[in-house]
Amino acid sequence: MSGAKFLDLNAPLPDELVPFKGKLGPNFNEVRRKVVSFAVEECIPMLPRYRQEFEELRQKQQDPLLTPQPPCFKELQQKAKDRGLWNFFLFGGGGLSNLEYAPIAEILGAVPLVNAAMNCSAPDTGNMEVIHKFGTPDQKRRFLEPLMNGEIRSAYAMTEPGVASSDATNISTRIEADGDDYIINGHKWWISGAIRPECKLLVVMGKSKFDGPRHRQQTMVLVPKDTPGVKIVRALSVFGHRHDHAEIIFDNVRVPKTNILLGEGRGFEISQARLGPGRIHHCMRTIGSAEIALESIVHRAHSRKAFGKLLKDHQAIHQVVAEARIEITQIRMLCYLAATMADEYGFKAARKYIAMIKYAAPKAALKIVDEAIQVHGAHGVSQDSGLSALYTNLRTLRVADGPDIVHLQTVSKMEINKQVSATGRRMSGENKNIVKYNKFEHVPEISYAKLAPHLQSKV
Ligand SMILES: Cc1cc2nc3c(=O)[nH]c(=O)nc-3n(C[C@H](O)[C@H](O)[C@H](O)COP(=O)(O)OP(=O)(O)OC[C@H]3O[C@@H](n4cnc5c(N)ncnc54)[C@H](O)[C@@H]3O)c2cc1C
């Protein structure tokens, strides 16, 4: 891809795909070209009109957060349908593998509106996948069809302010049977999109059992947003700006038992499935965001003069650009590896690589955006630059997509015992005088017999 712009219609494939070339199917190039054309020919030119129409509607609204999508967005959705790109995420973009989806998702992360216009926005995608996989025919008719037609939107309600929600077994919302109904009582927050007028459905995770195995207590139910007892308390702010994430009280909310997904105590099972391919879509899009942040650095370097010369002629900028390119290459390779592992061995087996990229991608992209803001000076934090919004998105992703530490733990758990070895012990070396003079309390010897029986004879 050297020398070519990321979003050119004729941009070659990322160099990082070269090692994986043999795994790309016959449809891949055509599908990728279709998405790039849609982004370049329809979405980018529509952006100024979208912003203007949205602003006009916003000014008419008492609460700006209740601004509906402007009419031109419907036009864009229709264009996505006409180009065969509607619900692109389903079945990995028309039968694409996870690896094939990755470089295409980068485009979705680089151009605003593309993802939403193709009906591929979170949390709808995850919710649609769940209802598609686990919903009854009636649930599919009532909720999945309008979601897939883009007539309504949805939200996913798991996180609670009162408990550490990175551990889903802590969730305390009660979903209790009462005759033919369930009654829901709980307090949720950060429920993305629930403020939007288009959002009509909440997929709620709670507990219907409070004892027994920790992963068999959770239950998921479908709750129409206008059900009595659903109280949207407030919209939450991100870095001081009001967003469409809702804080919600469920106060004796009654839904028919037929709204349950899969069965009582099976919510955790669903949430695992919910995070199938969607698990790495954020990471893939993040790489696209990093790519355009780097392009903004290069643009600024060619157009801004300081201390008598263009920024591009200052040595310090070269380091920023080179480091950004290296970081993008690293996360892209890791992302393609995670996607390939998922394709070859399934998501469970690919868990370690998925956790790695979920940790690494937003962190690296955030650093690049941070450098881009620095290179743009005050302009970079202003509303005239897209960088401040990009920074906000990536920073929140490091919590919203599971805190960094949770992904690190997934990786470390698989390393910490596996890597106990005689080689490690030899490399560490030891000070024999510690035992000889016996002035310190001793840490017990590692039990190689238990941790690495295969190496015991060599210790
Ligand atoms: C912008 C945004 C959008 C979101 N959208 C949604 C949504 O649509 N639906 C929804 O249900 N939720 C949503 N969330 C919530 C998000 O999923 C949670 O914030 C996340 O899972 C973390 O839960 P928590 O906030 O309770 O943090 P906690 O679980 O309290 O964790 C906070 C911190 O505690 C520390 N910590 C936690 N565990 C460990 C550990 N094992 N070891 C060491 N330290 C640890 C870490 O520093 C961690 O970052 C969103 C959040 C944001 C910011």
The ligand as a Tripos MOL2 file, in Angstrom:
@<TRIPOS>MOLECULE
LIG
   53    58     1     0     0
SMALL
NO_CHARGES

@<TRIPOS>ATOM
      1 C1        -18.9230    5.0640   26.1380 C.3       1 LIG1
      2 C2        -19.4000    3.8320   26.8250 C.ar      1 LIG1
      3 C3        -20.4040    3.0630   26.2370 C.ar      1 LIG1
      4 C4        -20.8940    1.9360   26.9000 C.ar      1 LIG1
      5 N1        -21.9550    1.2420   26.3680 N.ar      1 LIG1
      6 C5        -22.5390    0.2500   27.0800 C.ar      1 LIG1
      7 C6        -23.7370   -0.3750   26.6350 C.ar      1 LIG1
      8 O1        -24.2730   -0.0630   25.5660 O.2       1 LIG1
      9 N2        -24.3160   -1.3360   27.4310 N.ar      1 LIG1
     10 C7        -23.7640   -1.7160   28.6100 C.ar      1 LIG1
     11 O2        -24.3240   -2.5790   29.2770 O.2       1 LIG1
     12 N3        -22.6040   -1.1590   29.0670 N.ar      1 LIG1
     13 C8        -21.9960   -0.1700   28.3370 C.ar      1 LIG1
     14 N4        -20.8600    0.4570   28.8140 N.ar      1 LIG1
     15 C9        -20.3020    0.0470   30.0830 C.3       1 LIG1
     16 C10       -19.0270   -0.7810   29.9640 C.3       1 LIG1
     17 O3        -19.2870   -2.0260   29.3840 O.3       1 LIG1
     18 C11       -18.4670   -0.9060   31.3770 C.3       1 LIG1
     19 O4        -18.0890    0.3860   31.7910 O.3       1 LIG1
     20 C12       -17.2970   -1.8640   31.4750 C.3       1 LIG1
     21 O5        -17.7130   -3.1940   31.2920 O.3       1 LIG1
     22 C13       -16.6000   -1.7400   32.8150 C.3       1 LIG1
     23 O6        -17.4970   -1.8830   33.8820 O.3       1 LIG1
     24 P1        -17.4840   -0.7920   35.0580 P.3       1 LIG1
     25 O7        -17.6540    0.5700   34.4610 O.co2     1 LIG1
     26 O8        -18.4830   -1.2170   36.0820 O.co2     1 LIG1
     27 O9        -16.0280   -0.8170   35.6120 O.3       1 LIG1
     28 P2        -15.4510   -1.7880   36.7520 P.3       1 LIG1
     29 O10       -15.8690   -3.1880   36.4990 O.co2     1 LIG1
     30 O11       -15.7690   -1.1870   38.0760 O.co2     1 LIG1
     31 O12       -13.9000   -1.6650   36.4360 O.3       1 LIG1
     32 C14       -13.2520   -0.4070   36.5950 C.3       1 LIG1
     33 C15       -11.7730   -0.6140   36.7410 C.3       1 LIG1
     34 O13       -11.5120   -1.4370   37.8530 O.3       1 LIG1
     35 C16       -10.2820   -2.0910   37.6360 C.3       1 LIG1
     36 N5        -10.4820   -3.5540   37.6010 N.ar      1 LIG1
     37 C17       -11.5780   -4.2420   37.2740 C.ar      1 LIG1
     38 N6        -11.3410   -5.5550   37.3150 N.ar      1 LIG1
     39 C18       -10.0560   -5.6950   37.6830 C.ar      1 LIG1
     40 C19        -9.2140   -6.8020   37.8860 C.ar      1 LIG1
     41 N7         -9.6730   -8.0450   37.7280 N.pl3     1 LIG1
     42 N8         -7.9280   -6.5750   38.2500 N.ar      1 LIG1
     43 C20        -7.4660   -5.3200   38.4040 C.ar      1 LIG1
     44 N9         -8.2190   -4.2360   38.2210 N.ar      1 LIG1
     45 C21        -9.4900   -4.4200   37.8660 C.ar      1 LIG1
     46 C22        -9.7600   -1.6530   36.2590 C.3       1 LIG1
     47 O14        -8.9050   -0.5590   36.3990 O.3       1 LIG1
     48 C23       -11.0460   -1.2690   35.5770 C.3       1 LIG1
     49 O15       -10.8380   -0.4120   34.4770 O.3       1 LIG1
     50 C24       -20.3350    1.5560   28.1470 C.ar      1 LIG1
     51 C25       -19.2960    2.3140   28.7030 C.ar      1 LIG1
     52 C26       -18.8380    3.4440   28.0700 C.ar      1 LIG1
     53 C27       -17.7510    4.2470   28.7040 C.3       1 LIG1
@<TRIPOS>BOND
     1     1     2 1
     2     2     3 ar
     3     2    52 ar
     4     3     4 ar
     5     4     5 ar
     6     4    50 ar
     7     5     6 ar
     8     6     7 ar
     9     6    13 1
    10     7     8 2
    11     7     9 ar
    12     9    10 ar
    13    10    11 2
    14    10    12 ar
    15    12    13 ar
    16    13    14 ar
    17    14    15 1
    18    14    50 ar
    19    15    16 1
    20    16    17 1
    21    16    18 1
    22    18    19 1
    23    18    20 1
    24    20    21 1
    25    20    22 1
    26    22    23 1
    27    23    24 1
    28    24    25 2
    29    24    26 1
    30    24    27 1
    31    27    28 1
    32    28    29 2
    33    28    30 1
    34    28    31 1
    35    31    32 1
    36    32    33 1
    37    33    34 1
    38    33    48 1
    39    34    35 1
    40    35    36 1
    41    35    46 1
    42    36    37 ar
    43    36    45 ar
    44    37    38 ar
    45    38    39 ar
    46    39    40 ar
    47    39    45 ar
    48    40    41 1
    49    40    42 ar
    50    42    43 ar
    51    43    44 ar
    52    44    45 ar
    53    46    47 1
    54    46    48 1
    55    48    49 1
    56    50    51 ar
    57    51    52 ar
    58    52    53 1
@<TRIPOS>SUBSTRUCTURE
     1 LIG1         1 GROUP 0 **** ****
